Amino acid sequence: MITVISPEELVQNETEIINQLFQEGLDLLHIRKPFIDQNEMKDFIQKIDSEFHSQLVLHSHYNLADNFNISRFHFREIDRKNGLSQSFTDKTISTSVHDIETFNELNEEWEYAFISPVFPSISKKGYGENSNILNDIKKRDNSNVELIALGGINENNIHHVFENNVDGVALLGAIWESNQPLNVFKKCKQNINY
């Protein structure tokens, strides 16, 4: 599985790029836009082809889901710890963790969890430079929740990530920091046994 996470800030031609990514086989798009209001979020979703709405994952503005055939919600680590996800039992939910021990403790209500940073971050300079997560994944003993690697993954190292017992990857900086996001995505797909 390849997931793309939206950049926090709006990017020029972003929804056009998103539609092209889906046409090229993108599995899921996480919409993480903490700084936009409900109307801006609604406009953003409306610009994504409706045939792909079921592949969208909301990080906020969950109340818009019913308007757009969206049944997937993502919860930050702090939201998970505060029990925010408990009122969404009819939805497919995911979360984020930053170590394998926390991942191993997740119960089966979670479809998958991002674990990060696998490599030094592309979008957050300096973040993840001393990460051992890729090595720590060997200690995975939770088979009820899919493990999605995040952080610094690009077309040059994606194959190495899939060699380490993950169920998928999430791309952020590799896509949105590139002048050719579609080409980067295509190369990522080509460089894994998919």
C-alpha positions in Angstrom: 0.0 0.0 0.0 1.2 3.5 -0.9 -0.4 6.4 1.0 0.3 10.1 0.4 -0.1 12.7 3.1 -1.1 16.2 2.0 1.2 19.0 2.9 -0.1 21.1 5.8 -0.2 24.3 3.7 -2.2 24.5 0.4 0.0 23.9 -2.7 -0.5 25.3 -6.1 -2.4 22.7 -8.3 -2.6 20.4 -5.3 -6.0 18.8 -6.1 -5.1 18.3 -9.7 -1.9 16.5 -8.6 -4.0 14.4 -6.2 -6.4 13.4 -8.9 -3.5 12.4 -11.1 -1.9 10.4 -8.3 -5.1 8.5 -7.8 -5.3 7.8 -11.6 -1.8 6.4 -11.3 -2.8 4.0 -8.5 -2.5 5.8 -5.2 -4.2 3.7 -2.5 -5.1 6.4 0.0 -4.7 10.2 0.5 -4.5 11.5 4.0 -5.8 15.1 4.1 -3.8 16.8 6.9 -4.7 20.5 6.7 -4.6 21.8 10.3 -4.8 25.4 9.3 -7.9 25.5 7.1 -11.5 26.0 8.2 -14.5 23.8 7.4 -15.5 25.8 4.3 -11.9 25.6 2.9 -11.8 21.9 3.6 -15.2 21.4 1.9 -13.9 23.3 -1.2 -10.7 21.2 -1.2 -12.5 17.9 -1.1 -14.9 19.0 -3.8 -12.0 19.5 -6.2 -11.0 15.9 -5.8 -12.9 13.6 -8.2 -15.8 12.0 -6.4 -14.8 8.5 -7.5 -11.8 8.8 -5.2 -13.6 10.1 -2.1 -13.8 6.7 -0.5 -9.9 6.7 -0.6 -9.7 9.9 1.4 -8.7 9.9 5.1 -9.6 12.9 7.2 -7.3 14.3 9.9 -9.9 16.9 10.9 -13.4 18.2 10.1 -14.7 14.7 10.5 -18.3 16.0 10.3 -17.8 16.5 6.5 -17.4 12.8 6.0 -21.0 12.0 5.4 -21.3 14.6 2.7 -18.5 13.0 0.7 -18.7 9.2 1.1 -15.6 9.3 3.4 -15.4 6.6 6.0 -11.7 6.9 7.0 -10.4 9.0 9.9 -6.9 9.5 11.2 -6.1 10.3 14.9 -2.9 11.8 16.1 -1.1 10.0 19.0 -2.4 12.6 21.5 -6.0 12.2 20.2 -5.7 8.4 20.6 -4.5 8.8 24.1 -7.3 11.1 24.9 -9.9 8.7 23.6 -11.2 10.9 20.8 -11.5 7.9 18.4 -14.0 6.1 20.6 -17.0 7.8 19.1 -16.1 6.7 15.6 -16.6 3.0 15.9 -18.5 2.8 12.6 -15.5 4.3 10.7 -12.1 2.9 9.5 -9.6 4.5 11.8 -5.8 4.9 11.8 -3.3 6.5 14.1 0.4 7.5 14.4 3.1 6.1 16.7 6.8 6.8 17.1 8.1 3.6 18.4 7.5 -0.1 17.9 6.5 -0.7 21.6 3.6 1.6 21.2 2.6 0.0 17.9 2.7 -3.5 19.5 0.2 -2.3 22.1 -2.5 -1.1 19.6 -5.6 -3.1 19.5 -7.5 -4.3 16.5 -9.8 -1.2 16.3 -7.0 0.4 14.3 -6.7 -0.6 10.7 -3.2 0.7 10.4 -0.7 3.0 12.1 2.0 5.2 10.7 5.4 4.7 12.4 7.9 7.5 12.0 10.5 8.7 11.3 12.0 5.8 9.3 14.6 8.0 7.7 15.5 11.6 8.2 12.5 13.7 7.2 12.4 15.4 3.8 9.8 18.0 4.8 11.0 18.6 8.4 14.7 19.3 8.2 16.7 17.7 11.0 13.9 15.4 12.2 14.7 11.7 12.4 18.4 11.9 11.8 19.1 9.4 14.6 16.1 7.2 14.1 16.4 3.4 14.6 12.8 2.7 13.7 13.6 0.7 10.6 15.7 -1.6 12.7 13.2 -1.6 15.6 10.5 -2.9 13.2 12.0 -6.3 13.6 10.5 -6.3 17.1 7.0 -6.1 15.7 4.6 -8.6 17.3 1.3 -7.0 16.5 -0.4 -8.6 13.5 -3.8 -7.1 14.1 -2.8 -3.6 12.9 -1.1 -2.8 9.6 2.3 -1.0 9.9 2.8 1.9 7.5 6.3 3.4 7.4 6.6 7.2 7.2 9.5 9.6 7.1 12.1 10.3 4.5 10.9 7.6 2.1 11.5 8.3 -1.5 12.0 6.5 -4.8 15.6 5.6 -3.9 14.9 3.9 -0.5 11.4 2.6 -0.8 12.4 -0.9 -1.8 14.6 -1.1 1.4 11.6 -0.2 3.5 9.4 -3.0 2.1 12.2 -5.5 2.8 11.6 -4.8 6.5 8.2 -6.3 7.4 6.0 -3.3 6.7 2.5 -3.4 5.1 2.9 -0.1 3.3 4.5 3.3 3.2 3.4 6.9 3.4 4.9 9.6 1.3 4.9 13.3 2.1 8.1 15.2 1.4 9.1 13.1 -1.6 5.9 14.1 -3.3 5.3 17.7 -2.2 8.9 18.9 -2.2 9.4 17.7 -5.7 9.0 19.7 -8.9 7.6 16.5 -10.5 5.4 14.8 -7.9 3.7 12.5 -10.3 7.1 11.1 -11.6 8.3 10.6 -8.1 5.2 8.6 -7.3 5.5 6.5 -10.5 9.2 5.7 -9.6 8.2 4.7 -6.1 5.6 2.3 -7.5 8.1 0.9 -9.9 10.7 0.4 -7.2 8.7 -2.0 -5.1 7.3 -5.4 -5.9 3.7 -4.3 -6.2 
